[in-house]
Amino acid sequence: MLGGPYRKTLAASTNANQMLQLDLKTSLGRAPVVAAMAGLALAGCNQPKPVSDPQLAALVQRIGQAEIARLPEEADMIGLSAEAFGRPYGALVDDRSMAVYERSMATRLDELRDLESIDRANLTRDARRTLDSALATFRSAAALDARGYGYVSLGWASPYVINQSDGAYTDLVKFLTRQSRVQSRADADNWLARLGMMAIAMRDERRRMEVDMEAGAAPPRPIIERTLAHVRELAPANPKEHILVTHFTEALAQIPDLSEGDIAKLTDSAARLVGGDISKEYKALIADLEKALPNAAAEPGVWRLKGGEQYYAQALKLYTTTDLTPQQLHEAGEKMVADLQQKIDAALLELGQENGSVGARLHALSVDPNNVFPDTPDGRTALLAMVADEVKWGETATGKLVTVGPKAKVEIREAPTVSQTTAPDAYYRAAPVNGSAPPTYNLNLASTLNFPKWQLPTLTFHESMPGHHLQAGLAHDRPNQTTLNYLITYPAFSEGWATYAEDLADEQGAYADDKLGKIGYYQSMLFRAARLVVDTGIHSERWTRDQAIAYLVDNTGMSRADMEKEVDRYTIWPGQACAYMAGRETIRRLRGDAQKELGQAFDLRAFHDAVLDPGPRPLSVLEADIQDWIASKRAPVAVTKPK
């Protein structure tokens, strides 16, 4: 998994948020307001006007600056300079108030209008790619904003402002302990300033959640229960022992010119903030969630919300960047599941595994003591050593797949304890542009038993090389990128490439002498295919949560506890799980087209360069790029002159 949703920012007051909240309650939430805004903006687009590449570049730069101005936390994670951000931001957090969120939606409609006013006829191929990519993202964001609930960013969305993975109650804890640096006295003061804004951020976001709930957009019961558990886990009991305070204290101890007295004063200030308004906000959020729980719906699907079917169609378009319907994706997933189960069955029979369904036999392999590392310090060390070997293998194999690889090497790290209950088993984090941290492949080692040995190679190839690190590392190395490039995410491209990279590892011989590893590769693909079935099953076919969990357990052989987490993940991010196979299948199809058209002239490394070099983009734009690339590689047709 790569990355995550982006948040909204700047500094509008809580009073403004309260005033706007009262207005919106009278209109049953934001949907009518936003829909009217969207209609007016789109209907009022100017006629297309000729524009040059420099003019488009200036527009994109202006849009990027307007977007990043609301996102100081994102600026920190990207590693932007204060000059690139427009002002110092080390003491700022995102403003999560409704006033700012409403203003950002209106601004994006203006930005979409400006983009749609451009006549692409005079643009170069690179400029058309930039324009088409931005248009696809802003149109999807506007369509989802018009639904009137949840949050929407440039490439990510959820119908629920606060859930088990999203919200200031958890995002700011992770941000302040993992991202916001404390390396000097000035940094410490900035960090405390950010901590001082946490209660306001939580309050503003909670009020947005309340408005959504009152308008009928409440999360289903299992999501509220899981969110409650996470909020209670993070709520301060003893402020001085809270992770925010202990992290700050440890960071202060590493500053050489800071006296013990200063450390004590700064630590006491942090503890007072955590034990004061921050603690009150955790209690208020718990009370809100407990109040909502008795009447919460059991059904996980977004279809039960107002305009939910339209929401899901638009979310699929956002995440897959295609026009594929829920039914098309559902049927494609069912076919893939059936095909992959046949392959796995044959591979299991070859190993003498004959009894039970494919899912049952896969589960038996995953809990076999011979196939897992002991859940001990030595077991962790052995697991990480195996991962390191697989990363090296992937780095070597990548030389046969692209002309030039990423400059930086990926580092293997254990995921922080604070994120273990909600983070996936493994994820990749790209390096910030300022070089302040390396790219990392993170493993959630709450238990080594979650990582059977035969599943580790494919997982590693997906997250490191030739998967996420190859794609994101090359994107990081591209010169002269705009701020907007860093703010837009294309899950179908990034996750699609990483899933396709699992195929590449197999093609390069990763499992030539590893029959169990080959089954792990097949199981990974089976899981991605089953995601198509379950995501569309929940949100379009109206499956129950138990039905979705049972389908995953029965077909993939993965544990029920893990599949419960997966289904709850698909519940809060409708459509996101479809991005993996949508991207992988598109890249495979384009490669097949190129091989057919070019024959012996086809060069695999050149094809991958054409896919990766321009950076992440919608699949529709990728398709146009590859068709142009194929045309450029065809031998010129000889023209016979008439005699």
C-alpha positions in Angstrom: 0.0 0.0 0.0 1.3 3.5 -0.9 0.5 6.6 0.9 -2.9 7.8 2.2 -5.6 10.5 2.0 -4.6 14.2 2.1 -6.3 16.7 4.5 -7.6 20.2 4.3 -6.1 23.3 6.0 -5.4 27.0 6.9 -6.7 29.0 9.8 -10.4 29.9 9.8 -11.9 30.4 13.3 -14.0 28.0 15.2 -16.7 30.7 15.5 -16.9 30.9 11.7 -17.3 27.1 11.7 -20.2 27.3 14.2 -22.0 30.0 12.1 -21.8 28.0 8.9 -22.8 24.9 10.7 -26.1 26.4 11.8 -26.8 27.5 8.2 -26.1 24.0 6.8 -28.2 22.2 9.4 -31.3 23.9 8.1 -30.6 22.5 4.6 -29.9 18.9 5.8 -26.2 19.0 5.3 -23.9 20.4 2.6 -25.2 18.4 -0.4 -27.8 21.0 -1.7 -25.3 23.9 -1.2 -22.4 22.1 -2.9 -24.6 20.7 -5.7 -25.8 24.2 -6.5 -22.2 25.5 -6.5 -21.1 22.7 -8.8 -24.0 23.4 -11.2 -23.3 27.1 -11.4 -19.5 26.7 -11.8 -19.7 24.0 -14.5 -22.5 25.7 -16.4 -20.6 29.0 -16.4 -17.3 27.7 -17.9 -15.8 30.1 -20.3 -15.4 29.2 -24.0 -12.1 27.3 -24.6 -9.3 29.8 -25.3 -5.9 29.2 -26.9 -3.2 28.9 -24.4 0.6 28.1 -24.6 2.6 25.7 -22.5 4.0 28.5 -20.3 0.5 29.8 -19.7 -0.7 26.4 -18.6 2.4 26.0 -16.4 1.5 29.3 -14.7 -2.1 28.1 -14.1 -1.0 24.8 -12.7 1.5 26.5 -10.5 -1.1 28.9 -9.2 -3.5 26.0 -8.5 -0.8 24.1 -6.7 0.0 27.1 -4.5 -3.7 27.6 -3.6 -4.0 23.9 -2.7 -0.8 23.7 -0.6 -1.6 26.9 1.3 -4.3 24.9 3.1 -2.1 21.9 3.8 0.9 22.7 6.1 1.0 19.1 7.4 1.2 17.9 3.8 3.9 20.4 3.0 5.9 19.0 5.9 5.4 15.4 4.7 6.4 16.3 1.2 9.4 18.2 2.5 8.7 21.6 0.9 10.7 24.7 1.8 9.1 27.6 3.5 9.6 29.6 0.2 7.8 26.9 -1.8 4.9 26.9 0.7 4.7 30.7 0.8 5.5 31.3 4.4 7.0 29.4 7.4 4.7 26.5 8.3 6.6 24.6 11.0 4.2 25.7 13.7 1.0 25.1 11.7 -1.5 22.3 11.4 -4.3 21.8 8.9 -7.5 23.8 9.6 -10.2 21.2 9.6 -13.1 23.6 10.1 -16.2 23.4 8.0 -15.7 27.0 6.9 -12.3 26.2 5.4 -13.6 23.0 3.9 -16.5 24.8 2.2 -14.1 27.5 1.0 -11.8 24.9 -0.5 -14.6 23.2 -2.4 -15.6 26.6 -3.9 -11.9 27.3 -4.8 -11.6 23.9 -6.6 -14.7 24.6 -8.7 -13.0 27.9 -9.8 -9.8 26.0 -10.5 -11.8 23.4 -12.5 -13.4 26.2 -14.5 -10.0 27.6 -15.3 -8.7 24.2 -16.4 -11.8 23.5 -18.6 -11.4 26.9 -20.3 -8.2 25.9 -21.9 -8.1 24.9 -25.6 -5.7 21.9 -25.7 -5.1 22.2 -29.5 -2.0 24.4 -29.1 -0.4 22.4 -26.3 2.5 20.0 -26.7 2.0 16.4 -25.8 3.5 16.9 -22.3 1.3 19.8 -21.6 -1.8 17.9 -22.8 -0.8 15.2 -20.4 -0.6 17.7 -17.5 -4.0 19.2 -18.4 -5.8 15.9 -19.0 -4.5 14.5 -15.7 -5.5 17.6 -13.7 -9.0 17.7 -15.3 -9.7 14.1 -14.5 -8.8 14.6 -10.8 -10.6 17.9 -10.3 -13.8 16.6 -12.1 -13.8 13.6 -9.8 -13.3 15.7 -6.7 -16.1 18.1 -7.7 -18.5 15.3 -8.3 -17.8 13.8 -4.9 -17.8 17.1 -3.1 -21.3 17.6 -4.5 -22.6 14.6 -2.6 -22.3 16.8 0.5 -20.7 14.5 3.1 -17.4 13.0 4.1 -14.1 14.4 2.9 -12.6 14.6 -0.6 -9.0 15.3 -1.6 -7.2 15.2 -4.9 -7.3 11.5 -5.5 -8.8 10.2 -2.2 -12.2 10.3 -0.5 -14.3 8.8 2.2 -18.0 9.3 3.1 -17.0 9.6 6.8 -15.0 12.5 8.1 -13.8 10.5 11.1 -13.3 6.7 11.1 -10.9 4.1 12.4 -8.1 5.4 10.0 -8.9 9.0 9.4 -9.3 11.9 11.8 -7.3 14.5 13.8 -7.5 12.2 16.8 -5.1 9.8 15.1 -3.6 11.7 12.2 -2.1 14.4 14.4 -0.7 11.8 16.9 1.0 10.1 14.0 2.1 13.4 12.5 3.5 14.8 15.7 5.4 11.6 16.6 6.6 10.6 13.1 6.9 13.7 11.0 7.1 17.0 12.9 10.8 17.3 13.7 12.2 18.3 17.1 16.0 18.9 16.6 16.4 22.3 18.1 14.8 24.7 20.6 13.0 26.5 17.7 11.7 23.1 16.6 10.5 22.4 20.1 8.6 25.6 20.2 7.0 24.9 16.8 6.1 21.4 17.9 4.4 22.8 21.1 2.5 25.3 19.0 1.2 22.5 16.8 0.2 20.5 19.8 -1.7 23.5 21.1 -3.8 23.5 17.9 -4.7 19.8 18.2 -7.8 20.4 20.4 -9.2 23.0 18.0 -8.6 20.7 15.0 -10.3 17.8 16.7 -13.3 20.1 17.7 -13.7 21.5 14.2 -13.6 18.0 12.6 -16.0 16.6 15.2 -18.5 19.3 14.4 -18.3 18.4 10.7 -18.9 14.8 11.6 -22.0 15.8 13.7 -23.5 17.7 10.7 -22.9 14.7 8.5 -24.5 12.4 11.0 -27.5 14.7 11.5 -28.0 14.7 7.7 -28.0 10.9 7.6 -24.3 10.2 6.7 -23.3 8.3 9.8 -20.8 5.4 9.6 -22.2 1.9 10.1 -22.0 0.2 13.5 -18.8 -1.8 12.9 -17.0 1.3 11.8 -18.2 3.3 14.9 -17.2 0.4 17.1 -13.7 0.1 15.6 -13.3 3.9 15.7 -14.4 4.1 19.3 -11.8 1.4 20.2 -9.0 3.4 18.5 -10.1 6.7 20.1 -10.2 5.1 23.5 -6.7 3.7 22.9 -5.3 7.1 22.1 -7.3 9.1 24.7 -5.0 10.4 27.5 -5.2 8.5 30.8 -2.0 9.8 32.4 -0.9 12.8 30.3 2.8 12.4 31.2 2.8 8.8 29.9 0.8 9.6 26.7 2.7 8.9 23.5 2.7 12.6 22.5 4.5 13.6 25.7 6.9 10.7 25.9 7.9 11.2 22.3 8.4 14.9 22.9 10.5 14.2 26.0 12.7 11.7 24.2 13.2 14.1 21.3 14.1 17.0 23.7 16.8 14.8 25.3 18.6 14.5 22.0 19.0 18.3 21.6 22.6 19.0 23.0 22.2 22.6 24.1 19.0 22.2 26.0 19.2 22.3 29.8 17.4 19.8 32.0 15.4 22.7 33.3 14.2 23.7 29.9 13.4 20.1 29.1 11.3 19.9 32.2 9.4 23.1 31.4 8.7 22.1 27.8 7.6 18.6 28.9 5.3 20.1 31.5 3.8 22.4 28.9 3.1 19.4 26.6 1.6 17.4 29.5 -0.8 20.3 30.4 -2.0 20.6 26.8 -2.6 16.8 26.5 -4.3 16.6 29.9 -6.4 19.7 29.3 -8.3 20.6 26.1 -6.9 17.6 24.1 -8.2 15.2 26.7 -11.6 17.0 26.8 -11.8 16.6 23.0 -11.1 12.9 23.1 -13.9 12.6 25.7 -16.3 14.6 23.5 -15.5 12.5 20.5 -16.1 9.3 22.5 -19.4 10.7 23.7 -20.5 11.5 20.1 -19.6 8.1 18.9 -21.3 6.4 21.8 -24.4 8.4 21.2 -24.5 7.4 17.5 -23.8 3.7 18.1 -27.3 2.5 19.2 -29.0 3.7 16.0 -26.1 3.0 13.6 -26.9 0.9 10.5 -25.5 -2.7 10.2 -25.1 -2.5 6.5 -21.6 -1.4 5.4 -22.5 -0.2 1.9 -22.5 3.5 0.9 -25.7 2.8 -1.1 -27.7 3.4 2.1 -26.6 7.1 2.2 -28.4 9.9 0.3 -27.2 9.7 -3.3 -25.1 6.7 -2.3 -25.2 4.9 -5.6 -24.0 8.0 -7.4 -21.3 8.4 -4.7 -20.0 4.9 -5.4 -20.0 5.4 -9.2 -18.0 8.6 -8.7 -15.7 7.1 -6.1 -14.9 4.3 -8.6 -14.0 6.8 -11.2 -11.8 8.7 -8.7 -9.9 5.6 -7.6 -9.7 3.6 -10.9 -9.6 6.6 -13.3 -11.8 4.6 -15.6 -15.5 4.4 -16.6 -15.8 0.8 -15.5 -19.1 0.1 -13.8 -19.6 -1.8 -10.5 -21.1 -4.7 -12.4 -18.1 -4.9 -14.8 -15.6 -4.9 -12.0 -17.6 -7.4 -10.0 -17.9 -9.9 -12.8 -14.2 -9.4 -13.8 -13.2 -10.1 -10.2 -15.3 -13.2 -10.0 -13.7 -14.6 -13.2 -10.2 -13.8 -11.9 -10.9 -15.5 -8.6 -12.1 -18.6 -10.3 -9.0 -18.7 -12.7 -6.6 -18.1 -9.8 -8.1 -20.8 -7.6 -7.6 -23.3 -10.4 -3.9 -22.4 -10.6 -3.5 -22.5 -6.8 -5.3 -25.9 -6.6 -2.9 -27.3 -9.1 0.1 -25.9 -7.2 -1.2 -27.3 -3.9 -1.8 -30.7 -5.4 1.8 -30.7 -6.6 2.9 -30.2 -3.0 0.6 -33.0 -1.8 -2.0 -30.7 -0.3 -5.2 -32.4 -1.3 -7.8 -32.1 1.4 -10.2 -29.2 1.7 -11.1 -26.2 -0.3 -8.4 -24.0 -1.8 -9.1 -21.4 1.0 -8.8 -24.0 3.7 -5.5 -25.4 2.4 -4.0 -21.9 2.1 -5.0 -21.1 5.7 -3.4 -24.4 6.8 -0.2 -23.3 5.2 -0.3 -19.9 6.8 -0.6 -21.3 10.4 1.9 -24.2 9.9 4.7 -23.5 12.5 7.2 -24.5 9.8 6.0 -21.6 7.6 6.1 -18.7 10.2 8.8 -16.9 12.2 8.6 -17.3 16.0 7.0 -14.2 17.6 10.2 -13.4 19.5 13.0 -10.9 19.1 15.0 -13.6 17.2 12.0 -14.3 15.0 11.8 -10.6 14.1 15.5 -10.5 13.3 15.1 -13.5 11.0 12.1 -12.0 9.3 13.8 -8.7 8.6 16.9 -10.6 7.3 14.7 -12.5 4.8 13.0 -9.2 3.7 16.4 -7.6 3.2 17.5 -10.5 0.9 14.3 -10.2 -1.1 14.8 -6.4 -1.5 18.3 -7.1 -2.8 16.9 -9.6 -5.3 14.3 -7.1 -6.4 17.0 -4.4 -6.9 19.0 -6.8 -9.1 16.0 -7.9 -11.2 15.0 -4.3 -11.8 18.0 -3.7 -14.0 16.3 -5.9 -16.6 13.1 -4.0 -16.4 13.9 -0.3 -16.8 16.7 1.7 -18.3 17.4 3.7 -15.1 16.3 3.0 -11.6 15.7 5.3 -8.7 18.7 7.1 -7.2 17.9 6.3 -3.5 17.8 2.8 -2.0 14.8 1.9 0.1 15.2 1.3 3.8 13.4 -1.4 5.7 11.8 -0.3 9.0 9.3 -1.5 11.6 6.1 0.5 11.6 5.6 2.7 14.7 3.6 1.2 17.6 1.1 4.1 17.4 -0.2 3.0 14.0 -0.1 -0.8 14.5 -3.8 -1.2 15.2 -4.9 0.6 12.0 -2.0 0.4 9.6 -1.7 -2.4 7.0 0.8 -5.2 7.4 3.2 -3.4 5.1 3.4 -0.1 3.4 5.8 2.2 1.5 6.6 5.8 2.3 8.3 7.9 -0.4 11.2 10.1 0.5 10.5 13.8 1.1 11.8 16.1 -1.6 14.2 17.9 0.7 16.1 14.7 1.4 15.3 14.8 5.2 14.4 11.1 5.3 14.9 8.1 3.1 12.2 6.1 1.2 11.1 3.3 3.5 9.4 -0.1 3.3 7.5 -0.4 6.6 6.5 -3.6 8.3 3.8 -3.7 11.0 5.4 -6.2 13.3 2.8 -6.4 16.0 3.2 -10.1 15.4 5.6 -12.0 13.1 2.8 -14.6 12.8 1.1 -12.2 10.4 3.9 -12.8 7.8 4.1 -16.4 6.7 7.5 -17.0 5.0 5.9 -18.0 1.7 4.0 -14.7 1.4 6.9 -12.4 2.2 8.6 -12.4 -1.2 5.6 -11.1 -3.1 4.7 -8.6 -0.4 8.3 -7.3 -0.6 8.3 -7.1 -4.4 5.0 -5.1 -4.2 6.3 -2.6 -1.6 9.9 -2.2 -2.6 11.5 -3.2 -5.9 10.3 -3.6 -8.6 7.0 -2.3 -7.1 6.3 1.0 -5.2 9.9 2.0 -4.7 10.7 1.8 -8.4 7.6 3.7 -9.4 7.7 6.3 -6.6 11.5 6.6 -6.6 11.5 7.5 -10.3 8.7 10.0 -9.8 10.7 11.5 -7.0 13.7 11.9 -9.2 11.9 13.7 -12.0 13.1 17.3 -12.3 11.1 20.5 -12.2 7.9 19.0 -10.7 5.1 21.3 -9.8 3.6 21.5 -6.3 0.3 20.1 -7.7 2.2 16.9 -8.8 2.9 16.2 -5.1 -0.7 16.8 -4.0 -2.5 14.6 -6.5 -2.6 10.8 -5.9 -3.5 8.2 -8.5 -4.1 4.9 -6.7 -4.9 3.0 -9.9 -1.5 4.0 -11.3 0.6 3.5 -8.1 -1.1 0.4 -6.8 -1.7 -0.9 -10.3 2.1 -0.7 -11.0 3.0 -2.4 -7.7 0.6 -5.2 -8.4 1.9 -5.6 -11.9 5.4 -5.6 -10.4 4.4 -8.9 -8.6 3.9 -10.4 -12.1 7.3 -9.0 -13.2 9.1 -10.7 -10.2 7.5 -14.0 -11.3 8.6 -13.5 -14.9 12.2 -12.8 -13.7 12.4 -16.1 -11.9 11.7 -15.2 -8.3 9.9 -18.5 -7.7 11.9 -20.8 -10.0 13.1 -22.8 -7.0 10.4 -21.8 -4.5 7.0 -23.6 -5.0 5.6 -22.2 -1.8 6.6 -18.7 -2.8 4.8 -19.2 -6.1 1.7 -20.0 -4.2 2.2 -16.9 -2.2 2.3 -14.9 -5.5 -0.9 -16.6 -6.7 -2.6 -15.9 -3.3 -1.6 -12.2 -3.5 -3.3 -12.0 -6.9 -6.3 -13.9 -5.6 -6.6 -11.4 -2.8 -6.5 -8.4 -5.2 -9.2 -10.1 -7.4 -11.4 -10.9 -4.4 -11.2 -7.2 -3.4 -12.9 -6.3 -6.7 -15.7 -8.7 -5.8 -16.1 -7.6 -2.2 -15.8 -3.8 -2.7 -18.5 -3.9 -5.4 -20.4 -6.5 -3.5 -20.6 -4.2 -0.4 -21.4 -0.9 -2.2 -23.3 -2.0 -5.3 -24.7 -5.6 -4.7 -25.7 -4.7 -1.1 -23.8 -7.5 0.6 -23.8 -7.7 4.4 -20.6 -7.3 6.3 -20.7 -11.0 7.3 -21.2 -12.0 3.7 -18.2 -10.0 2.6 -16.0 -11.4 5.3 -17.1 -14.9 4.6 -16.3 -14.5 0.9 -12.8 -13.3 1.6 -12.0 -16.0 4.2 -13.5 -18.8 2.1 -11.7 -17.8 -1.1 -8.3 -16.4 0.1 -7.6 -18.6 3.1 -6.7 -15.5 5.2 -7.7 -15.1 8.8 -11.1 -13.9 9.8 -9.7 -11.1 12.0 -7.6 -9.8 9.1 -10.6 -10.0 6.7 -12.8 -8.1 9.2 -10.2 -5.3 9.1 -10.2 -5.5 5.3 -14.0 -5.2 4.9 -14.0 -2.3 7.3 -11.3 -0.7 5.2 -13.5 -1.1 2.0 -16.4 0.4 4.0 -14.7 3.7 4.7 -13.0 4.0 1.3 -15.5 2.8 -1.3 -13.8 2.0 -4.6 -10.2 2.2 -3.4 -9.8 -1.6 -3.3 -10.7 -1.7 -7.0 -7.7 0.5 -8.0 -5.1 -2.4 -7.7 -6.5 -4.7 -10.4 -7.8 -1.9 -12.6 -4.3 -0.6 -12.9 -2.6 -3.9 -13.2 -4.9 -5.2 -15.9 -4.6 -1.9 -17.8 -0.8 -2.1 -17.8 -0.9 -5.8 -18.8 -3.3 -5.1 -21.7 -1.2 -2.2 -23.0 1.9 -4.3 -22.9 0.1 -7.0 -24.8 -1.0 -4.4 -27.4 2.6 -3.2 -27.8 4.0 -6.7 -28.2 1.4 -7.5 -30.8 2.0 -4.3 -32.7 5.8 -4.2 -32.5 6.7 -7.8 -32.7 10.4 -8.4 -32.4 10.9 -4.6 -32.1 9.2 -4.6 -28.7 11.6 -3.7 -25.9 10.4 -4.4 -22.4 12.6 -1.9 -20.7 11.6 0.8 -23.2 7.9 0.0 -22.6 8.4 0.3 -18.8 10.2 3.6 -19.3 7.2 4.9 -21.3 4.9 3.8 -18.5 7.0 5.2 -15.6 9.0 8.2 -16.9 6.1 10.7 -17.2 5.1 10.0 -13.6 1.7 9.0 -12.0 -1.4 9.8 -14.1 -4.9 8.6 -14.8 -5.1 5.3 -16.7 -6.9 7.0 -19.6 -3.8 9.3 -20.0 -1.5 6.4 -19.6 -3.3 4.6 -22.4 -3.0 7.6 -24.7 0.7 7.8 -23.9 1.4 4.2 -24.7 -0.6 4.3 -28.0 1.6 7.3 -29.0 4.7 5.4 -27.9 3.7 2.3 -30.0 3.1 4.6 -33.0 6.6 6.2 -32.6 8.2 2.7 -32.5 6.5 1.3 -35.6 8.8 1.0 -38.7 7.8 3.7 -41.2 5.7 2.4 -44.1 7.4 2.5 -47.4 5.5 4.6 -49.9 5.7 3.6 -53.6 5.7 6.5 -55.9 3.5 6.1 -59.0 5.4 5.7 -62.2 
